C-alpha cells in the first residue's frame, strides 16, 4: 500500500517537473518571438525615420540615376547615332566601318518589300542568311561600297562629310526608323578646286544599323 502511494507521489512529481519545463520553454519561445518582433519594429522604424529625414536627398539621387541612364542610352546608340557613325565612316573612307554600320539583310528586305514598312518585318524574317544567293548579294553590296570609297579617295585630295543636324525622326515600325538629316560635304579635287554642298538626306535605320539612304 505504501509502495503504491510512493509511486503515485513520484509520478506526480515527475509530471509537475515536465509541466514546469514545458511552461518555461513556451515562455522562453514567446519572449524570444516578442524580442525579435520588437527588434524588427525598431529596425523598420529607424529605416522609416531615415527615409523621412533624407527624403530630399533620396529624390535627388533618384533623379541623378535617371538622368545618367538616359545619357548612357543616348551615348550608346539610337538611330540618330547610327546615322552619324555611318556618315563619319564614309568621311573617313573606312570601308570596314561603313559595312559595320550597315545591315545588308535589312537592305535586301527593304528592297524586296519596295520600301513598305508594313511588309518589311515579314520580308526580313523570310530572308535566309545562309542561302548562297543571299551571301552573293551581300558580297556584291560590300564590293559596291568598297568601290565607292575607292572612287572618293581616287578623285579627291580632300573629302569631308558630316551630319550638321538631325531634322526629323519618324518611327515606321518596331526598331525601324526614317531619319532626315542635313549632311554637309566639302571636297577638294586633284586640281585644287573646292566644292561645298549641303543636302537633306533620308536614312532608313533598322536596329541602329543603316539600311539605305535617299536624297
C-alpha positions in Angstrom: 0.0 0.0 0.0 2.8 2.3 1.0 4.6 1.4 -2.2 1.6 2.4 -4.3 1.5 5.8 -2.5 5.1 6.4 -3.1 4.8 5.5 -6.8 1.9 7.9 -7.1 3.8 10.7 -5.4 6.8 10.0 -7.6 4.7 10.2 -10.8 3.1 13.4 -9.6 6.5 15.0 -9.0 7.7 13.9 -12.5 4.6 15.2 -14.2 4.9 18.5 -12.3 8.5 18.8 -13.4 7.6 18.1 -17.1 4.8 20.6 -16.9 7.1 23.2 -15.4 9.7 22.6 -18.1 7.1 22.8 -20.8 5.7 26.1 -19.4 9.3 27.5 -19.1 10.0 26.5 -22.7 6.8 28.1 -24.1 7.6 31.2 -22.1 11.1 31.4 -23.5 9.9 30.9 -27.0 7.2 33.6 -26.6 9.7 36.0 -25.1 12.2 35.4 -28.0 9.5 35.9 -30.6 8.4 39.2 -28.8 12.1 40.3 -28.7 12.6 39.5 -32.4 9.4 41.3 -33.3 10.4 44.3 -31.3 13.9 44.4 -32.9 12.3 44.2 -36.3 10.0 47.1 -35.4 12.9 49.1 -34.2 14.9 48.5 -37.4 12.0 49.3 -39.6 11.3 52.4 -37.5 14.9 53.6 -37.9 14.7 53.0 -41.7 11.5 54.9 -41.9 12.9 57.8 -39.9 16.0 57.9 -42.0 13.9 58.0 -45.2 11.7 60.7 -43.9 14.6 62.8 -42.7 16.6 62.4 -46.0 13.7 62.4 -48.5 15.1 65.3 -50.5 18.5 63.7 -50.8 16.9 60.4 -51.9 14.8 62.2 -54.5 17.9 64.0 -55.8 19.8 60.7 -56.1 16.9 59.0 -57.9 16.7 61.9 -60.3 20.5 61.7 -60.9 20.3 58.0 -61.6 17.5 58.5 -64.1 19.5 61.2 -65.9 22.6 59.0 -66.1 20.6 56.2 -67.6 19.1 58.5 -70.2 22.6 59.9 -71.1 24.1 56.4 -71.4 21.3 55.4 -73.7 21.8 58.5 -75.9 25.6 58.0 -76.0 25.4 54.2 -76.5 23.2 54.2 -79.5 19.9 55.1 -81.2 19.0 55.6 -84.9 20.4 59.2 -84.9 23.8 57.9 -83.6 23.8 55.2 -86.3 23.4 57.8 -89.0 26.2 59.9 -87.6 28.5 56.9 -87.3 27.7 55.8 -90.9 28.4 59.2 -92.3 31.6 59.6 -90.3 32.8 56.2 -91.6 32.2 57.4 -95.2 34.1 60.6 -94.5 37.0 58.6 -93.0 37.0 56.4 -96.2 36.9 53.4 -93.9 35.3 50.6 -95.8 35.2 48.2 -92.8 33.4 50.7 -90.6 30.9 51.6 -93.3 30.0 47.9 -93.7 29.9 47.5 -89.9 27.3 50.3 -89.7 25.0 48.7 -92.2 22.6 45.8 -92.2 22.6 44.1 -95.6 19.8 41.7 -94.6 17.6 44.7 -93.8 18.7 46.3 -97.1 17.6 43.3 -99.0 14.3 43.1 -97.1 13.7 46.8 -97.8 14.2 46.3 -101.5 12.0 43.2 -101.6 9.1 44.9 -99.9 9.5 48.0 -102.1 10.1 50.2 -99.1 6.7 49.3 -97.5 7.2 49.4 -93.7 4.1 47.3 -93.1 5.7 44.4 -95.1 9.3 45.0 -94.0 9.4 42.7 -91.0 7.9 39.7 -92.9 10.4 40.2 -95.7 13.3 40.4 -93.2 12.2 37.2 -91.4 11.9 35.4 -94.7 15.5 36.0 -95.7 17.7 33.0 -95.3 21.2 34.4 -94.5 22.8 31.0 -95.1 21.4 30.9 -98.7 24.2 31.1 -101.3 22.4 33.6 -103.4 21.9 35.8 -100.4 25.5 35.6 -99.5 26.4 36.6 -103.0 24.2 39.6 -102.8 25.8 40.6 -99.5 29.3 40.3 -101.1 28.2 42.4 -104.0 26.9 45.1 -101.6 30.2 45.1 -99.8 32.1 45.4 -103.1 29.8 48.4 -104.1 30.8 50.3 -101.0 34.5 49.3 -101.5 34.3 50.8 -105.0 32.5 53.9 -103.6 35.3 54.6 -101.1 37.9 53.9 -103.8 36.3 56.5 -106.1 36.3 59.0 -103.3 40.0 58.5 -102.4 41.0 58.5 -106.1 39.1 61.6 -107.2 39.5 63.9 -104.3 42.5 65.2 -102.5 40.3 66.1 -99.5 36.9 64.7 -98.7 34.9 65.6 -95.6 31.3 64.8 -94.9 29.4 65.2 -91.7 25.9 65.4 -90.2 25.1 69.0 -89.4 21.6 68.4 -87.9 19.0 65.7 -87.4 16.0 67.4 -88.9 13.3 64.7 -88.4 12.9 61.2 -86.9 9.9 59.0 -87.8 9.2 55.6 -86.4 8.0 53.3 -89.2 7.7 50.1 -87.3 9.3 48.2 -84.5 13.1 49.1 -84.5 12.6 50.7 -88.0 13.1 54.4 -88.4 13.3 57.1 -91.1 15.8 59.8 -90.2 16.2 63.0 -92.1 19.5 64.7 -91.6 21.2 67.8 -93.1 24.5 66.5 -94.5 27.3 68.8 -95.5 30.2 67.8 -97.7 33.4 69.6 -98.5 35.7 68.3 -101.2 39.0 69.4 -102.9 39.7 67.7 -106.2 43.0 66.9 -107.8 43.1 70.4 -109.4 42.7 72.0 -106.1 39.1 73.1 -106.8 37.0 73.3 -103.7 33.3 72.4 -103.5 30.9 72.6 -100.6 27.3 71.2 -100.7 24.6 70.7 -98.1 21.6 68.4 -98.7 18.8 66.9 -96.6 19.3 63.1 -96.8 16.9 60.5 -95.7 18.2 57.4 -93.9 16.4 54.2 -93.2 17.7 52.6 -90.0 16.8 49.2 -88.5 18.0 48.2 -85.0 20.6 51.0 -85.1 22.1 50.0 -88.4 21.7 51.9 -91.6 19.7 50.2 -94.2 19.8 52.7 -97.1 19.9 56.4 -97.8 17.9 58.6 -100.2 18.4 62.2 -101.3 
